Amino acid sequence: MNEQRIKKEIDRRSFLRSTAAVGAGLVLSPSVFGQTAKGKKADDINVALLGVGAQGQVLLDACLKIPGIRFKAVCDIWTTYNQKRVSRLLKKYRQEHNVYVDYREMLDKEKNLDAVIIATPDFWHAEHAIACLKAGLNVYCEKEMSNTLESAKKMVQTAKQTGKLLQIGHQRRSNPRYIYCYEKLINEAKILGRITTINGQWNRAARPDRDMPVKYDIDQQTLAKYGFKSMHQFLNWRWYKGLGGGPIVDLGSHQIDIFSWFLGANPKSVMAGGGTDYYDKKTHEWYDTVQAIYEYETAQGTVRAFYQTITTNSNGGYYETFMGDQGTLKISESVSRSDIYREPSAPDWDKLVETGYLKAPAKKAITHQTGAVVDVRETAPAGPPSYMLPVKMDKPYHQPHLENFFDTIRGKAKLNCPAEIGYETAVAVLKVNEAVEAARRLDFASSEFKA
Ligand SMILES: NC(=O)c1ccc[n+]([C@@H]2O[C@H](COP(=O)([O-])OP(=O)(O)OC[C@H]3O[C@@H](n4cnc5c(N)ncnc54)[C@H](O)[C@@H]3O)[C@@H](O)[C@H]2O)c1
């Protein structure tokens, strides 16, 4: 493990936490926001939303809980539905704003913006982010930062050239539960000992393609202008090559990002298998099932990481499990899930509980009828009681990452997922699709991770 890199990370995050007083989860009523909107205060930030579909709305809802965020523009090509819906919501919150279909017109007309939040489909990210950075705006751009490394590289370079901020939407990087596990449990208390293995998954139930009543259709000319062949493709862009990257990119990138973060290392190689086994290949060009094995080389030795994403069954949901010779940490963005187990051979963890690193298990150790204590190798529900995290996450999942972005604009923090880190994750994740295609193990050169 690269000690220097870890130390730098910890310093950066400690700095962030000491300045995280702003935006403490206060839910603002429309009337409170109305008062803020009258005049721009020094700490207020004028924001545009570019792409207001499912995720754009999630981000908007989280932003509405953060003081000092003033939405000035909404840009979305779907005028009959998403654009209308979000504009109506902003009016309810007395956020005076203009609406646009084309981002170029928005950048041309809006001269008082500080930042833009981009939640368009992946294949638009590079063009949108680069144009906004060049227009002098700070950018929060959803993952995957781009479908191609060439474009992702240009995004990193443009952020550097313009001196503007580019935060990539891997929101777990700002989640206090994840930060605690990384800083305190893994690197400070070293509860896992030597990490040898990682196991992560995002299993999702089978679901039909997205569809909408005909009255909401976008005309063919507009669809074509913005890169979509049909309404079906517009609504289901994730499954199409050239538009999205499939589930391994859509879902896996969040978690594979955590593998590298917690290990302080990028992968050395990956092998993967997958395919479109369940859905119609004509409309699901990307694989619905992917299983990948990464190999990492850390200062402590080799780590092998298995990752699976399936879209036909939701068993187990989504989580990442880090396994070391002294313990196991299972963590998920889903708040209810974090399991921490001590290996039977590890030194006692009572001291960790006394010093506050861990909360003691809620239940007493379970014993078999024979009197033998159930150990970590047993599976639920007979498994041992789990230690608990002493930190909570009581905000919407994306709020801390957005707060980190806005606080950095205000000069009070540093980005938790700057473009360079987003790029490293894109390199690690996009290679999985290549490995499936090649049907063999692919190596990473360390130079590949530099934008
Ligand atoms: N961080 C997360 O947890 C998370 C979760 C879901 C989605 N995402 C990301 O958010 C992004 C959007 O995903 P989504 O699920 O909201 O998709 P979506 O299809 O629901 O929404 C996309 C929106 O962008 C609009 N749009 C498309 N092309 C446009 C263009 N050229 N100009 C302006 N508007 C355009 C569409 O009309 C639509 O309203 C994707 O990059 C996705 O990977 C991130």
The ligand as a Tripos MOL2 file, in Angstrom:
@<TRIPOS>MOLECULE
LIG
   44    48     1     0     0
SMALL
NO_CHARGES

@<TRIPOS>ATOM
      1 N1        -24.2290    8.7250   -9.0350 N.am      1 LIG1
      2 C1        -25.2510    7.9130   -9.1040 C.2       1 LIG1
      3 O1        -25.5900    7.2090   -8.1510 O.2       1 LIG1
      4 C2        -26.0350    7.8290  -10.3790 C.ar      1 LIG1
      5 C3        -27.2810    7.1740  -10.3850 C.ar      1 LIG1
      6 C4        -27.9990    7.1490  -11.5800 C.ar      1 LIG1
      7 C5        -27.4900    7.7660  -12.7200 C.ar      1 LIG1
      8 N2        -26.2730    8.3680  -12.6810 N.ar      1 LIG1
      9 C6        -25.7410    9.0250  -13.8780 C.3       1 LIG1
     10 O2        -26.5200   10.1700  -14.1780 O.3       1 LIG1
     11 C7        -26.6100   10.3750  -15.5740 C.3       1 LIG1
     12 C8        -28.0720   10.4450  -16.0060 C.3       1 LIG1
     13 O3        -28.7100    9.2230  -15.7090 O.3       1 LIG1
     14 P1        -30.3010    9.1430  -15.5440 P.3       1 LIG1
     15 O4        -30.6080    7.8570  -14.9340 O.co2     1 LIG1
     16 O5        -30.8140   10.3800  -14.9020 O.co2     1 LIG1
     17 O6        -30.7520    9.1340  -17.0860 O.3       1 LIG1
     18 P2        -32.1550    9.6440  -17.6600 P.3       1 LIG1
     19 O7        -32.2770    9.0650  -19.0140 O.co2     1 LIG1
     20 O8        -33.2370    9.4020  -16.6730 O.co2     1 LIG1
     21 O9        -31.9780   11.2220  -17.7680 O.3       1 LIG1
     22 C9        -31.1670   11.8590  -18.7170 C.3       1 LIG1
     23 C10       -31.7570   13.2310  -19.0000 C.3       1 LIG1
     24 O10       -30.8420   13.9100  -19.8760 O.3       1 LIG1
     25 C11       -31.6130   14.5340  -20.9070 C.3       1 LIG1
     26 N3        -30.7370   14.6800  -22.0860 N.ar      1 LIG1
     27 C12       -30.2770   13.7240  -22.9180 C.ar      1 LIG1
     28 N4        -29.4150   14.2470  -23.7990 N.ar      1 LIG1
     29 C13       -29.3540   15.5740  -23.5280 C.ar      1 LIG1
     30 C14       -28.6270   16.6400  -24.0760 C.ar      1 LIG1
     31 N5        -27.7750   16.4770  -25.1040 N.pl3     1 LIG1
     32 N6        -28.8100   17.8890  -23.5750 N.ar      1 LIG1
     33 C15       -29.6740   18.0840  -22.5090 C.ar      1 LIG1
     34 N7        -30.3680   17.0990  -21.9400 N.ar      1 LIG1
     35 C16       -30.1990   15.8600  -22.4370 C.ar      1 LIG1
     36 C17       -32.8010   13.6310  -21.1280 C.3       1 LIG1
     37 O11       -33.8700   14.3210  -21.7200 O.3       1 LIG1
     38 C18       -33.1120   13.1750  -19.7050 C.3       1 LIG1
     39 O12       -34.0050   14.0650  -19.0770 O.3       1 LIG1
     40 C19       -25.8430    9.2200  -16.2090 C.3       1 LIG1
     41 O13       -24.5480    9.6210  -16.5090 O.3       1 LIG1
     42 C20       -25.8100    8.1590  -15.1260 C.3       1 LIG1
     43 O14       -24.6930    7.3110  -15.2190 O.3       1 LIG1
     44 C21       -25.5600    8.4210  -11.5350 C.ar      1 LIG1
@<TRIPOS>BOND
     1     1     2 1
     2     2     3 2
     3     2     4 1
     4     4     5 ar
     5     4    44 ar
     6     5     6 ar
     7     6     7 ar
     8     7     8 ar
     9     8     9 1
    10     8    44 ar
    11     9    10 1
    12     9    42 1
    13    10    11 1
    14    11    12 1
    15    11    40 1
    16    12    13 1
    17    13    14 1
    18    14    15 2
    19    14    16 1
    20    14    17 1
    21    17    18 1
    22    18    19 2
    23    18    20 1
    24    18    21 1
    25    21    22 1
    26    22    23 1
    27    23    24 1
    28    23    38 1
    29    24    25 1
    30    25    26 1
    31    25    36 1
    32    26    27 ar
    33    26    35 ar
    34    27    28 ar
    35    28    29 ar
    36    29    30 ar
    37    29    35 ar
    38    30    31 1
    39    30    32 ar
    40    32    33 ar
    41    33    34 ar
    42    34    35 ar
    43    36    37 1
    44    36    38 1
    45    38    39 1
    46    40    41 1
    47    40    42 1
    48    42    43 1
@<TRIPOS>SUBSTRUCTURE
     1 LIG1         1 GROUP 0 **** ****
